[in-house]
Amino acid sequence: MTIERDTHLRALLTEQVGRPMATRFRTLAVTAVVAFVLGGGMVGGALSAAAGVFAPAEPPARDMPGMVFDQLLDGGHTTGPLATYEGSDEIALDLGERPVDATGIAVYVQCRGTGAFEQVTGGQSSTGTCDPSAGFGQSTTTPPTDSIVSIIPAAPFEYTVWAQWIATPSPAEPSAAQVAAVADGTITDAERADAIERFTTCLSGSGFDVDIDTTGDTLSYSSTIAAFNSGVISRCLEAEIEQVELMWAAAQDNGIPR
């Protein structure tokens, strides 16, 4: 099982290494016949991959927004009232004045019909294609420019949408060890191994275990859903290995010897 993260970190590194540019949205795809695992089961991720956390079950639709939003908060919380719409037409939900602590907007669209749509979340546009087995969770990762969430079907189809302001933590600053490792523009296997060790130690220090797989093109890892939802995974990645892995992966792509 995997947890979906739309970071695609390798693609973010082009000519410079530093803090990766934030993606405009964090997204999750949800099917109607599966549910997010809310227990302590193992889930995984990769620094360049995006996937979802699922297990057989179908919770009531009214429970889905909270389950989806939990996967998008990165250890933060929802804030302000929850807005919702159920129907088949174009809709613009106004979330109202931005709460003081809000950093973004989370939206979940549950498809009950079939069709394409445009979604505008706080001034940021995306598109999707619905069928009755699909749902789309999304949160902004750059500051919204307004409080409106619009769903614009290409042609009418049945759907339900929930939207709410969210407050997510600021990214962790790179540790001194990570800064030192990337300073010369080259990552050795030993430096990468050290970064992986710091990442696992960071997690264990917060009470979470993690399994690491370095056999693929990018670093893969698995931990509990609680670890992902707490935001600890993100904080430890940002602090200890994110920039190291970006530089290391780019070197593999370019055939640069280590």
C-alpha positions as CSV (number, residue, x, y, z in Angstrom):
1,M,0.0,0.0,0.0
2,T,1.2,3.5,-0.7
3,I,0.3,7.0,0.4
4,E,-0.2,9.6,-2.3
5,R,2.0,12.6,-2.3
6,D,2.2,14.8,-5.4
7,T,5.6,16.1,-4.6
8,H,7.4,14.6,-7.6
9,L,10.6,15.8,-6.1
10,R,13.0,14.8,-8.8
11,A,11.2,16.9,-11.4
12,L,11.5,19.9,-9.1
13,L,15.3,19.9,-9.4
14,T,16.5,21.4,-12.7
15,E,19.5,23.8,-12.6
16,Q,19.6,24.5,-8.9
17,V,19.5,22.7,-5.6
18,G,17.8,24.4,-2.7
19,R,14.4,24.3,-1.3
20,P,12.1,22.7,-3.9
21,M,9.4,25.0,-5.3
22,A,6.1,24.2,-3.7
23,T,3.6,22.3,-5.9
24,R,0.3,24.2,-6.4
25,F,-1.8,21.3,-5.0
26,R,-1.5,18.2,-2.9
27,T,-3.9,15.6,-4.3
28,L,-5.5,12.3,-3.5
29,A,-7.5,10.0,-5.7
30,V,-10.2,8.1,-3.9
31,T,-12.4,5.3,-5.3
32,A,-15.9,4.7,-4.0
33,V,-15.2,1.0,-3.1
34,V,-12.2,1.7,-0.9
35,A,-11.7,3.7,2.3
36,F,-8.7,5.3,3.9
37,V,-7.1,3.1,6.5
38,L,-7.5,4.9,9.8
39,G,-5.7,2.3,12.0
40,G,-2.0,1.6,12.4
41,G,-1.4,-0.3,9.2
42,M,1.8,0.2,7.2
43,V,1.7,2.6,4.3
44,G,4.5,3.8,2.0
45,G,5.7,6.6,-0.1
46,A,8.6,7.7,-2.4
47,L,10.3,11.0,-2.8
48,S,9.2,11.0,-6.5
49,A,6.0,9.1,-6.3
50,A,2.3,9.8,-5.7
51,A,-0.2,7.2,-4.5
52,G,-3.1,6.7,-2.1
53,V,-3.8,4.9,1.2
54,F,-6.6,2.5,0.8
55,A,-8.2,-0.7,2.2
56,P,-11.4,-2.6,1.4
57,A,-14.4,-0.9,2.9
58,E,-16.9,1.8,2.1
59,P,-17.7,4.4,4.8
60,P,-20.7,6.6,4.6
61,A,-20.2,9.5,2.2
62,R,-20.7,11.9,5.0
63,D,-17.5,10.6,6.7
64,M,-15.3,10.9,3.6
65,P,-14.4,14.6,3.7
66,G,-12.8,14.2,7.1
67,M,-11.0,11.1,6.1
68,V,-9.7,12.8,2.9
69,F,-8.8,16.1,4.7
70,D,-6.8,14.2,7.3
71,Q,-4.5,13.0,4.5
72,L,-3.9,16.5,3.3
73,L,-3.3,18.4,6.5
74,D,0.3,17.3,7.1
75,G,-0.2,17.5,10.8
76,G,-2.3,20.7,10.7
77,H,-6.0,21.2,11.2
78,T,-9.2,22.4,9.5
79,T,-10.4,25.9,10.4
80,G,-13.6,27.8,9.7
81,P,-16.9,26.3,8.6
82,L,-17.3,23.4,6.2
83,A,-19.0,24.3,3.0
84,T,-20.8,21.8,0.8
85,Y,-22.9,21.4,-2.3
86,E,-24.7,18.4,-3.8
87,G,-26.1,18.6,-7.3
88,S,-25.1,18.6,-11.0
89,D,-24.6,22.3,-11.9
90,E,-21.7,24.8,-11.7
91,I,-21.2,26.0,-8.2
92,A,-19.1,28.6,-6.4
93,L,-18.8,28.0,-2.7
94,D,-17.6,31.0,-0.7
95,L,-15.7,29.9,2.4
96,G,-15.9,33.4,3.9
97,E,-13.3,35.5,5.5
98,R,-9.9,33.8,5.7
99,P,-9.3,32.6,9.4
100,V,-6.2,34.1,10.9
101,D,-4.5,30.7,11.1
102,A,-5.5,29.5,7.6
103,T,-2.7,28.6,5.2
104,G,-4.8,27.1,2.4
105,I,-8.0,25.4,1.3
106,A,-8.9,21.7,1.1
107,V,-11.5,20.4,-1.3
108,Y,-13.1,16.9,-1.8
109,V,-15.2,16.1,-4.8
110,Q,-17.1,12.9,-4.7
111,C,-18.3,11.8,-8.2
112,R,-21.8,10.4,-8.5
113,G,-22.0,10.8,-12.2
114,T,-19.7,10.9,-15.2
115,G,-18.1,14.0,-16.8
116,A,-15.2,16.4,-17.0
117,F,-14.9,19.4,-14.8
118,E,-12.7,22.4,-14.0
119,Q,-12.0,23.2,-10.4
120,V,-10.9,26.6,-9.2
121,T,-9.7,26.6,-5.6
122,G,-8.7,30.0,-4.1
123,G,-7.8,31.3,-7.6
124,Q,-5.9,28.2,-8.6
125,S,-7.2,26.1,-11.4
126,S,-7.1,22.3,-12.1
127,T,-9.2,19.8,-14.0
128,G,-10.6,16.3,-13.4
129,T,-12.7,13.6,-14.9
130,C,-15.5,12.0,-12.9
131,D,-17.1,8.6,-12.9
132,P,-19.3,7.1,-10.2
133,S,-16.4,5.2,-8.6
134,A,-14.1,8.3,-8.3
135,G,-13.4,11.1,-5.8
136,F,-10.7,13.8,-5.7
137,G,-9.2,15.3,-2.6
138,Q,-7.0,18.4,-3.1
139,S,-5.4,21.1,-1.0
140,T,-3.5,24.2,-2.0
141,T,0.2,24.4,-1.3
142,T,0.6,28.0,-2.3
143,P,-1.5,30.8,-0.7
144,P,-5.0,31.2,-2.1
145,T,-5.9,34.5,-3.6
146,D,-9.5,34.4,-2.7
147,S,-12.1,32.4,-0.7
148,I,-14.0,30.8,-3.6
149,V,-14.1,27.1,-4.6
150,S,-15.8,26.6,-8.0
151,I,-16.7,23.4,-9.7
152,I,-17.5,23.9,-13.4
153,P,-18.8,20.8,-15.1
154,A,-18.3,20.6,-18.9
155,A,-21.8,19.2,-19.0
156,P,-24.1,18.5,-16.0
157,F,-23.4,15.4,-13.9
158,E,-24.1,14.5,-10.3
159,Y,-21.4,15.2,-7.7
160,T,-20.9,16.4,-4.1
161,V,-18.2,18.8,-3.0
162,W,-16.9,19.8,0.4
163,A,-14.5,22.6,1.0
164,Q,-12.8,24.2,4.1
165,W,-10.0,26.4,5.1
166,I,-7.0,24.5,6.5
167,A,-3.9,25.4,8.6
168,T,-0.8,23.4,7.8
169,P,2.7,23.7,9.5
170,S,5.5,25.6,7.8
171,P,8.1,23.3,6.2
172,A,11.0,22.3,8.4
173,E,14.4,24.0,7.7
174,P,17.2,21.7,6.4
175,S,19.4,20.5,9.2
176,A,23.1,21.6,9.3
177,A,24.1,18.1,8.2
178,Q,21.9,18.2,5.1
179,V,23.1,21.8,4.3
180,A,26.7,20.6,4.5
181,A,26.0,17.5,2.4
182,V,24.6,19.5,-0.6
183,A,27.1,22.5,-0.2
184,D,29.6,21.1,-2.8
185,G,26.9,20.2,-5.4
186,T,27.7,16.5,-5.2
187,I,26.1,13.7,-3.1
188,T,28.1,10.5,-2.5
189,D,26.6,7.2,-1.6
190,A,28.0,7.7,1.8
191,E,26.4,11.1,2.2
192,R,23.1,9.6,1.0
193,A,23.3,6.8,3.5
194,D,24.0,9.2,6.3
195,A,20.9,11.2,5.3
196,I,18.8,8.1,5.3
197,E,20.0,7.3,8.8
198,R,19.2,10.8,10.0
199,F,15.7,10.5,8.4
200,T,15.0,7.2,10.2
201,T,16.4,8.5,13.5
202,C,14.2,11.6,13.2
203,L,11.2,9.4,12.8
204,S,12.1,7.0,15.6
205,G,12.7,10.0,17.9
206,S,9.1,10.9,17.4
207,G,7.9,7.4,18.1
208,F,7.5,6.1,14.6
209,D,9.3,3.3,12.8
210,V,10.0,3.4,9.1
211,D,11.1,0.8,6.6
212,I,13.5,2.0,3.8
213,D,13.9,0.6,0.3
214,T,16.8,1.9,-1.8
215,T,16.6,-0.7,-4.5
216,G,14.6,1.5,-6.9
217,D,15.4,4.7,-8.8
218,T,14.3,6.8,-5.8
219,L,14.1,6.3,-2.1
220,S,11.0,4.5,-1.0
221,Y,9.8,4.2,2.6
222,S,6.9,2.9,4.6
223,S,5.5,3.8,8.0
224,T,2.2,4.0,9.8
225,I,-0.7,6.1,8.7
226,A,-0.4,7.9,12.0
227,A,3.1,9.0,11.0
228,F,1.9,10.5,7.7
229,N,-1.1,12.2,9.2
230,S,0.9,13.7,12.0
231,G,3.2,15.5,9.6
232,V,6.3,13.9,11.1
233,I,7.1,12.2,7.8
234,S,7.2,15.5,6.0
235,R,9.2,17.3,8.7
236,C,11.8,14.6,8.8
237,L,12.1,14.5,5.0
238,E,12.5,18.2,4.8
239,A,15.0,18.4,7.6
240,E,17.2,15.5,6.7
241,I,17.0,14.1,3.2
242,E,14.8,16.0,0.8
243,Q,17.6,18.1,-0.8
244,V,20.1,15.3,-0.6
245,E,17.8,12.9,-2.5
246,L,17.0,15.6,-5.1
247,M,20.7,16.1,-5.9
248,W,21.5,12.3,-5.7
249,A,18.5,11.4,-8.1
250,A,19.5,14.1,-10.5
251,A,23.0,12.8,-10.7
252,Q,21.7,9.3,-11.5
253,D,19.5,10.7,-14.3
254,N,22.5,12.6,-15.7
255,G,25.0,9.7,-15.4
256,I,27.2,11.7,-13.1
257,P,29.7,9.5,-11.2
258,R,29.5,9.7,-7.4
